[in-house]
Amino acid sequence: MKTIVGDNVGDSVGDSVRGTIKHLQLDQEYYFHEGCHIIEVSNSADDTISIARARAEAGVTTRWHSVQHTTERYALLAGTGRVEIGDGVPTRVAAGDVVIIPAGARQRITNTGDDDLLFLAICSPRFQSDNYLSLEQD
């Protein structure tokens, strides 16, 4: 992850503050066994939340899974899909929508479009792999 720490980012009263910019690094994308491609944008021990960019290819449905002790929010950036949470009704989603998934809830998402489904997975507290639980057998 390429991180840039900037100086002299002014706040509303003109004081100097330090900010951090974490650039999306497309070459850091990896395939996750859930069925989608992930780029960890921000996820370190210092973070109270984590942000990952997820990409599901056309026609793909991710595996049923849950994330224990972690609430997830999917902020959809591009594409169309169908999300399933717990025993709820499958629901159509599209760019601009936000899906809130309670900690421990069974979930999966399907790309129903012809192009990639892109979304940010924002987790609080931050995502930790020990909290991930696959609910399907290989």
C-alpha positions in Angstrom: 0.0 0.0 0.0 1.4 3.4 -1.0 0.8 5.9 1.8 1.4 9.6 1.6 1.4 11.7 4.7 0.8 15.4 3.9 1.6 18.5 5.7 -0.2 21.8 5.8 -3.7 20.5 5.2 -5.7 23.3 6.6 -8.7 22.9 8.8 -11.6 25.4 9.1 -9.7 27.7 11.4 -6.4 27.7 9.4 -4.3 25.5 11.6 -1.9 23.1 10.1 -2.8 19.4 10.5 -1.4 16.1 9.2 -3.4 13.9 6.9 -2.8 10.5 5.3 -3.7 9.5 1.8 -3.7 5.8 1.0 -3.8 5.4 -2.8 -5.6 2.4 -4.4 -2.9 0.1 -5.7 -4.5 -2.0 -8.5 -1.4 -4.2 -8.6 -2.1 -5.3 -5.0 -5.4 -7.0 -6.0 -5.6 -10.7 -5.0 -8.3 -13.4 -5.4 -10.1 -14.3 -2.2 -11.5 -17.8 -1.9 -14.9 -16.3 -1.2 -15.2 -15.7 -4.9 -14.1 -12.1 -5.4 -11.0 -10.0 -5.9 -9.8 -7.8 -3.0 -7.5 -4.8 -2.5 -6.8 -3.9 1.1 -7.0 -0.1 1.0 -6.7 0.5 4.7 -6.4 -2.2 7.4 -3.7 -1.9 10.0 -3.6 -2.3 13.8 -3.8 1.5 14.1 -7.2 1.5 12.3 -10.5 1.3 14.0 -12.2 0.5 10.7 -10.9 -1.2 7.6 -11.6 -0.5 3.9 -11.2 -2.9 1.1 -12.1 -2.6 -2.6 -13.9 -5.7 -3.7 -14.5 -6.8 -7.3 -16.9 -9.6 -8.3 -16.8 -10.6 -12.0 -20.0 -10.8 -14.1 -22.2 -13.8 -13.1 -20.3 -14.6 -9.9 -22.0 -15.3 -6.6 -19.7 -15.1 -3.5 -19.8 -18.0 -1.1 -22.0 -17.9 2.0 -19.9 -16.5 4.8 -20.1 -14.4 7.9 -17.7 -12.1 9.7 -17.8 -12.5 13.5 -17.6 -9.5 15.8 -17.5 -7.1 12.7 -20.2 -5.0 11.1 -19.7 -4.7 7.3 -20.9 -1.9 5.0 -20.8 -2.4 1.3 -20.7 0.9 -0.5 -21.4 0.0 -4.1 -19.3 1.9 -6.7 -20.2 0.3 -10.0 -22.4 -2.4 -11.4 -25.5 -4.2 -10.3 -26.1 -7.1 -8.0 -28.3 -9.0 -5.6 -27.4 -9.2 -1.9 -28.6 -11.8 0.6 -28.3 -11.3 4.3 -29.4 -13.9 6.8 -32.8 -15.3 5.9 -33.8 -12.0 4.3 -35.2 -11.6 0.9 -32.6 -11.3 -1.9 -32.4 -7.6 -2.7 -31.3 -5.8 -5.9 -28.4 -3.3 -5.4 -26.6 -0.9 -7.6 -24.0 1.8 -7.6 -24.7 4.4 -4.9 -26.4 1.9 -2.5 -25.0 1.1 0.9 -25.6 -2.4 2.4 -25.2 -2.7 6.2 -24.5 -6.3 7.4 -24.7 -7.0 11.1 -21.8 -8.8 12.8 -22.1 -12.5 12.4 -24.8 -12.4 9.8 -24.8 -14.9 6.9 -24.2 -13.1 3.7 -23.4 -13.3 0.0 -23.6 -11.1 -3.1 -24.2 -11.9 -6.8 -23.0 -9.8 -9.7 -26.2 -9.7 -11.9 -24.7 -7.4 -14.5 -22.4 -7.7 -17.6 -19.5 -5.8 -16.0 -17.6 -6.0 -12.8 -19.4 -5.3 -9.6 -17.2 -2.9 -7.5 -17.8 -2.0 -3.9 -16.0 -0.9 -0.8 -16.2 -3.2 2.1 -16.0 -1.0 5.2 -15.6 -3.0 8.4 -15.9 -1.9 12.0 -14.1 -2.9 14.0 -11.5 -3.5 11.3 -11.5 -6.8 9.4 -9.3 -9.5 10.9 -9.0 -12.9 9.1 -9.6 -14.8 12.3 -13.2 -13.4 12.3 -14.0 -14.7 8.8 -16.1 -17.8 8.7 -16.9 -19.7 5.4 -20.3 -21.3 5.6 -19.9 -23.5 2.6 -17.8 -26.6 2.3 -15.1 -26.9 -0.4 
